[in-house]
Amino acid sequence: MPRSSRRRRHPCSPAVRPLGDDDLLREILLRLPPQPSSLPRASAVCRRWRLLLSDPGFSRRFRIHHRRDPPLLGFFVRNEDLPFLPALDAPDRVSPGRFSLQRGDGDGDRFMSLGCRHGLVLVFNKPKNQILVWDPVIGDQHRLDVPPGVAIHAEKTPINGAVLRAAGDDAQHFQVALTVADNDDKQHRRALACVYSSEAGAWGELVSTQLPSRVPMSNVGTFVSTYKPAVLIGDSLYWRLAGNFTGILEFDLEKQSLAVIRLPVHILEDGHCLFSIMRAEGGGLGLLLQTDRSIQLWKRKTDCDGVASWGLGRTIELDKLLSLNSEENDIIIQGPMGENNVVFVWTHHILFTVHLESLQFNKLPGAYPLFHYHPFESVYAAGKACL
């Protein structure tokens, strides 16, 4: 047959059956990119593909398969309305109205986002002493009463927390960790924490650790800062401590234990406050310290005697990396995103993502006023509510 007379056979044509086994085809479709437009486009190929992709079992497997590399869909602004700002261009752009929080009766509600992780948003409703775990993709909401041991202190000092999916392949269950400072006894200030398990349907035991004081007996207490969300490194969550003592609070989820980690001495001596907790290159606890238009990457190491110390790794000159002109003086690090050592850099309504190991960067579409943003990563198929 002449080349010009050959026709491309449709992938679903009965004469083309290398993928006649639906199980094999599912495995191939499972590896489509996790961008929002991937599955709707594949569904339009033919009826057979559409039936496979619309199966709830496939949808769940697709979401689990990509849960460790989900795309950045956008940001939730940390204010009471929790507006969503999309970060992708068409056809992957998610409409802001698609991720709008349904509030129910809303009487007396006052929401504050505590962060996003694993496709979930954690929200504190202070007037009702409730925690809201929200999955914007499927619309699920779980409202939890703050446990009494935390609630009594949350009335006087900020509460912080983190949400994460359960380990393994069961994406239906989640955990919530809450932490707060107890400054009632000035001689014995404490940090408190506890964990809720959706599988058990209950809060665990309250754990605590002593908090150091820069000025003993001071009326200024120490608190768990809500300036930046928790960072998950391995099996531990990390928050920033501020007020009477500046440092890091570590909550080991496996051991159910709290510990206080001191910062490098020069950070406190020089009055630096623009630092972020992050996963260090190669793993472990790290710090990102902003100095003018550069960032320093620090790592906490433990020697053979078990003594921990901080060491400076690399210095990255952001203005040169991003080719910023001299008029763009304000550079603000919004903090790390997920577990991939990607940080957000804000300057003059422009938001960049910078991968700290490869130094690859990307300018996000749209304009971004100077707010606190919580990046939202998840697997979502445009027009499909089952993912």
C-alpha positions as CSV (number, residue, x, y, z in Angstrom):
1,M,0.0,0.0,0.0
2,P,1.4,3.4,-1.0
3,R,2.5,5.5,2.0
4,S,0.1,8.3,1.0
5,S,-2.9,5.9,1.2
6,R,-2.2,4.6,4.7
7,R,-4.5,5.7,7.5
8,R,-3.7,6.1,11.1
9,R,-5.8,3.7,13.0
10,H,-7.8,5.1,16.0
11,P,-6.3,3.9,19.3
12,C,-9.6,2.3,20.2
13,S,-10.1,0.6,16.8
14,P,-10.8,-3.2,17.2
15,A,-7.9,-3.8,14.7
16,V,-5.5,-2.2,17.1
17,R,-5.4,-4.4,20.1
18,P,-1.9,-4.3,21.7
19,L,-3.8,-2.8,24.6
20,G,-6.7,-5.1,24.5
21,D,-6.1,-5.9,28.2
22,D,-7.9,-3.2,30.2
23,D,-5.7,-3.8,33.2
24,L,-2.6,-2.9,31.0
25,L,-4.3,0.1,29.6
26,R,-5.2,1.3,33.1
27,E,-1.5,1.0,34.1
28,I,-0.5,3.2,31.2
29,L,-3.2,5.8,31.8
30,L,-2.3,5.9,35.4
31,R,1.0,7.4,34.4
32,L,-0.5,10.4,32.6
33,P,0.8,13.7,33.9
34,P,-1.1,14.9,37.0
35,Q,-2.0,18.2,35.4
36,P,-5.8,19.1,35.6
37,S,-6.3,18.8,31.8
38,S,-4.7,15.3,31.4
39,L,-7.6,13.1,32.2
40,P,-10.4,15.2,30.5
41,R,-8.3,15.2,27.3
42,A,-7.7,11.4,27.5
43,S,-11.4,10.8,28.2
44,A,-12.2,12.5,24.9
45,V,-10.2,9.9,22.9
46,C,-12.9,7.3,22.8
47,R,-15.7,5.6,24.8
48,R,-13.4,2.8,26.1
49,W,-10.9,5.3,27.6
50,R,-13.7,7.4,29.0
51,L,-15.3,4.5,30.8
52,L,-11.9,3.4,32.3
53,L,-11.1,7.0,33.4
54,S,-14.5,7.7,34.9
55,D,-14.3,4.7,37.2
56,P,-14.0,5.9,40.9
57,G,-11.4,3.1,41.5
58,F,-9.2,4.5,38.8
59,S,-9.6,8.1,40.1
60,R,-8.5,7.1,43.5
61,R,-5.5,5.1,42.2
62,F,-4.5,8.1,40.0
63,R,-4.6,10.4,43.0
64,I,-2.5,8.1,45.2
65,H,0.0,7.4,42.4
66,H,0.7,11.1,42.0
67,R,0.4,12.2,45.6
68,R,4.1,12.7,46.0
69,D,4.5,14.8,42.9
70,P,1.2,16.8,42.6
71,P,1.2,20.1,40.6
72,L,0.9,23.5,42.2
73,L,-2.7,24.4,41.5
74,G,-2.5,27.8,43.2
75,F,-2.6,29.5,46.6
76,F,-5.0,30.2,49.4
77,V,-4.6,33.7,50.8
78,R,-4.3,33.6,54.6
79,N,-7.2,35.8,55.5
80,E,-10.7,35.2,56.8
81,D,-12.2,34.7,53.3
82,L,-9.5,32.2,52.2
83,P,-9.7,33.2,48.5
84,F,-8.0,30.9,46.0
85,L,-5.5,32.3,43.4
86,P,-4.8,29.9,40.5
87,A,-1.2,29.4,39.5
88,L,-1.5,27.6,36.2
89,D,-2.4,28.9,32.7
90,A,-5.3,27.4,30.6
91,P,-6.2,24.6,30.0
92,D,-4.9,23.7,33.5
93,R,-6.1,26.8,35.3
94,V,-8.5,26.1,38.1
95,S,-11.3,28.6,38.5
96,P,-11.1,30.5,41.9
97,G,-14.8,29.7,42.5
98,R,-14.1,26.0,42.2
99,F,-12.1,26.0,45.4
100,S,-14.4,28.3,47.4
101,L,-15.0,27.2,51.0
102,Q,-18.7,26.4,51.8
103,R,-19.3,27.8,55.3
104,G,-22.7,26.3,56.2
105,D,-24.6,28.7,58.5
106,G,-21.4,30.7,59.2
107,D,-22.8,32.3,62.4
108,G,-19.9,33.6,64.4
109,D,-17.2,31.9,62.2
110,R,-13.8,33.5,61.9
111,F,-11.4,31.4,59.8
112,M,-7.6,31.4,59.7
113,S,-5.7,29.0,57.5
114,L,-2.9,27.2,59.2
115,G,-1.5,25.6,56.0
116,C,-2.0,23.0,53.3
117,R,-0.4,19.6,52.8
118,H,-1.3,16.4,50.8
119,G,-4.3,18.1,49.1
120,L,-5.8,19.2,52.4
121,V,-6.3,22.7,54.0
122,L,-6.2,23.1,57.8
123,V,-8.3,26.0,59.1
124,F,-8.8,27.2,62.7
125,N,-12.2,28.7,63.6
126,K,-11.3,30.5,66.8
127,P,-14.8,31.7,68.0
128,K,-16.0,28.0,68.0
129,N,-12.7,26.5,69.0
130,Q,-12.9,24.2,66.0
131,I,-10.5,22.8,63.5
132,L,-11.7,22.4,59.9
133,V,-10.0,19.9,57.6
134,W,-11.0,20.7,54.1
135,D,-10.4,18.8,50.8
136,P,-11.1,21.5,48.1
137,V,-10.9,19.0,45.3
138,I,-13.8,16.7,46.4
139,G,-15.4,19.2,48.8
140,D,-15.1,17.1,52.0
141,Q,-15.1,18.9,55.3
142,H,-14.3,17.5,58.7
143,R,-14.9,19.7,61.8
144,L,-13.1,18.8,65.0
145,D,-13.4,20.3,68.4
146,V,-10.0,21.6,69.7
147,P,-9.1,19.3,72.7
148,P,-9.6,21.0,76.1
149,G,-5.9,20.8,77.0
150,V,-5.1,23.0,73.9
151,A,-8.3,25.1,73.9
152,I,-7.7,26.6,77.4
153,H,-4.4,28.1,76.2
154,A,-5.6,29.0,72.7
155,E,-7.7,31.7,74.3
156,K,-4.5,33.5,75.4
157,T,-1.9,32.7,72.8
158,P,-1.7,31.6,69.1
159,I,-2.5,28.1,68.2
160,N,-0.8,26.4,65.2
161,G,-1.1,23.0,63.6
162,A,-0.5,20.8,60.6
163,V,-2.5,18.3,58.5
164,L,-1.2,15.3,56.7
165,R,-2.5,12.2,55.0
166,A,-2.0,8.9,56.6
167,A,1.1,6.9,55.5
168,G,0.8,4.2,52.9
169,D,-1.8,3.9,50.2
170,D,-4.9,4.8,52.3
171,A,-5.5,8.4,51.2
172,Q,-8.8,8.5,52.9
173,H,-7.4,9.0,56.4
174,F,-5.6,12.0,57.8
175,Q,-3.9,13.3,60.9
176,V,-4.0,16.7,62.5
177,A,-1.3,17.9,64.9
178,L,-2.0,20.9,67.1
179,T,0.5,22.8,69.2
180,V,0.2,25.8,71.6
181,A,2.4,27.4,74.3
182,D,1.5,27.3,78.0
183,N,2.8,30.5,79.7
184,D,0.7,30.3,82.9
185,D,3.7,29.4,85.1
186,K,6.4,31.8,84.3
187,Q,9.0,29.5,85.8
188,H,7.9,26.5,83.8
189,R,6.7,27.6,80.4
190,R,5.8,24.7,78.2
191,A,4.9,23.8,74.6
192,L,2.0,21.4,74.2
193,A,0.9,19.2,71.3
194,C,-1.5,16.4,70.4
195,V,-2.6,14.5,67.3
196,Y,-6.0,13.6,65.9
197,S,-6.3,10.5,63.9
198,S,-9.3,10.2,61.5
199,E,-8.9,6.4,61.5
200,A,-9.3,6.3,65.3
201,G,-11.7,9.2,65.4
202,A,-10.1,10.7,68.5
203,W,-7.4,12.9,69.8
204,G,-4.3,11.3,71.3
205,E,-2.6,12.1,74.6
206,L,-1.3,15.7,75.3
207,V,2.6,15.8,75.2
208,S,4.7,18.7,76.5
209,T,8.3,20.0,76.8
210,Q,9.9,22.8,78.7
211,L,10.4,26.1,76.9
212,P,13.6,28.1,77.6
213,S,13.3,31.8,78.6
214,R,15.5,34.5,77.3
215,V,14.3,36.7,80.2
216,P,13.2,34.7,83.2
217,M,9.9,35.7,84.8
218,S,9.1,38.0,81.9
219,N,5.5,39.0,81.2
220,V,6.3,38.4,77.6
221,G,5.5,34.7,76.9
222,T,6.8,32.4,74.2
223,F,4.4,31.3,71.5
224,V,4.3,29.1,68.5
225,S,4.4,31.5,65.6
226,T,1.7,31.4,62.9
227,Y,3.8,33.6,60.6
228,K,4.7,30.5,58.6
229,P,3.1,27.0,58.5
230,A,4.7,23.8,59.8
231,V,7.4,22.0,57.9
232,L,7.3,18.3,57.6
233,I,10.8,16.6,57.5
234,G,10.8,12.9,57.8
235,D,8.5,11.9,60.6
236,S,8.8,15.3,62.4
237,L,6.9,18.6,62.2
238,Y,8.7,21.8,62.9
239,W,7.3,25.2,63.9
240,R,8.9,28.5,64.7
241,L,9.0,29.7,68.3
242,A,8.9,33.5,69.0
243,G,8.4,36.0,71.8
244,N,10.4,35.5,74.9
245,F,12.5,32.7,73.2
246,T,13.3,32.4,69.5
247,G,13.9,28.9,68.2
248,I,12.3,25.8,66.7
249,L,9.8,23.4,68.1
250,E,10.1,19.8,66.9
251,F,7.2,17.3,67.2
252,D,8.3,13.7,66.4
253,L,5.1,12.1,65.2
254,E,6.5,8.5,65.5
255,K,7.8,8.9,69.1
256,Q,5.1,11.4,70.1
257,S,7.6,13.7,71.7
258,L,8.4,17.4,71.7
259,A,11.8,19.1,71.7
260,V,13.2,22.6,71.4
261,I,16.0,23.3,69.0
262,R,18.2,26.4,69.3
263,L,19.1,28.5,66.3
264,P,22.7,29.4,65.2
265,V,24.0,32.0,67.7
266,H,24.7,34.7,65.0
267,I,21.0,34.7,63.9
268,L,20.0,35.9,67.3
269,E,23.0,38.2,67.8
270,D,22.5,39.9,64.4
271,G,18.7,40.3,65.0
272,H,17.8,38.2,61.9
273,C,14.2,37.4,61.7
274,L,13.8,36.5,58.0
275,F,14.5,32.8,58.3
276,S,12.5,29.8,57.3
277,I,12.6,26.2,58.4
278,M,13.2,23.8,55.6
279,R,14.5,20.3,54.6
280,A,18.3,20.6,54.3
281,E,20.0,19.4,51.1
282,G,20.6,15.7,51.5
283,G,17.9,15.5,54.2
284,G,17.5,16.5,57.8
285,L,16.7,19.9,59.4
286,G,17.8,23.0,57.6
287,L,17.3,26.8,57.7
288,L,16.9,29.3,55.0
289,L,18.3,32.7,56.1
290,Q,17.5,35.8,54.0
291,T,20.2,38.5,54.0
292,D,19.3,41.4,51.8
293,R,19.0,40.0,48.2
294,S,20.6,36.6,49.0
295,I,19.7,33.5,50.9
296,Q,21.9,31.3,53.0
297,L,21.2,27.6,53.4
298,W,22.1,26.1,56.8
299,K,22.1,22.5,58.0
300,R,21.9,21.0,61.4
301,K,24.4,18.2,61.9
302,T,25.1,15.7,64.7
303,D,28.7,14.5,65.3
304,C,29.8,11.0,66.4
305,D,29.4,12.1,70.1
306,G,25.8,13.1,69.5
307,V,26.5,16.8,69.7
308,A,24.3,18.8,67.3
309,S,25.5,22.0,65.6
310,W,24.7,24.2,62.6
311,G,26.8,24.6,59.5
312,L,26.5,27.0,56.6
313,G,26.1,25.3,53.2
314,R,25.5,27.5,50.2
315,T,24.7,31.1,49.5
316,I,22.4,32.0,46.6
317,E,22.3,35.5,45.1
318,L,18.6,35.8,44.2
319,D,18.8,39.1,42.3
320,K,21.4,37.6,39.9
321,L,19.6,34.3,39.6
322,L,16.3,35.9,38.8
323,S,17.8,38.8,36.7
324,L,16.0,41.4,38.8
325,N,16.7,45.0,38.0
326,S,17.9,47.6,40.6
327,E,14.4,49.1,41.0
328,E,13.0,45.8,42.3
329,N,14.5,46.2,45.8
330,D,12.0,44.3,47.9
331,I,12.6,40.5,47.9
332,I,10.6,38.4,50.3
333,I,10.9,34.7,50.8
334,Q,7.4,33.3,51.2
335,G,8.8,30.0,52.5
336,P,9.4,26.5,51.3
337,M,6.7,24.5,49.4
338,G,6.1,20.8,50.1
339,E,9.0,18.4,50.4
340,N,10.8,19.3,47.2
341,N,13.0,22.1,48.4
342,V,11.1,24.7,46.3
343,V,10.7,28.2,47.8
344,F,8.6,31.1,46.8
345,V,10.2,34.5,46.1
346,W,8.0,37.6,46.0
347,T,9.1,40.9,44.5
348,H,6.8,43.7,43.2
349,H,3.6,41.6,42.7
350,I,5.7,38.9,40.9
351,L,6.0,35.4,42.4
352,F,8.8,33.0,41.5
353,T,9.3,29.4,42.4
354,V,13.0,28.5,42.9
355,H,14.3,24.9,43.3
356,L,17.2,25.3,45.7
357,E,19.1,22.3,44.6
358,S,18.9,22.7,40.8
359,L,18.4,26.5,40.9
360,Q,15.7,26.2,38.3
361,F,13.1,28.9,38.6
362,N,9.7,29.7,37.2
363,K,7.8,32.9,37.1
364,L,4.1,32.2,38.0
365,P,1.4,33.9,35.8
366,G,-0.6,36.7,37.2
367,A,0.0,39.4,39.8
368,Y,0.4,38.7,43.5
369,P,-0.1,41.4,46.1
370,L,2.0,41.1,49.3
371,F,0.0,38.6,51.3
372,H,0.7,35.4,53.2
373,Y,0.1,32.6,50.7
374,H,-0.4,29.0,51.5
375,P,0.5,26.9,48.3
376,F,-2.0,24.3,47.4
377,E,-0.7,21.1,45.6
378,S,-3.1,18.4,44.6
379,V,-4.2,16.1,41.8
380,Y,-7.3,17.5,40.2
381,A,-9.0,16.8,36.9
382,A,-10.9,19.8,35.4
383,G,-14.6,19.0,35.2
384,K,-14.2,15.8,37.4
385,A,-15.2,15.9,41.0
386,C,-14.1,12.3,41.8
387,L,-10.4,12.9,42.0
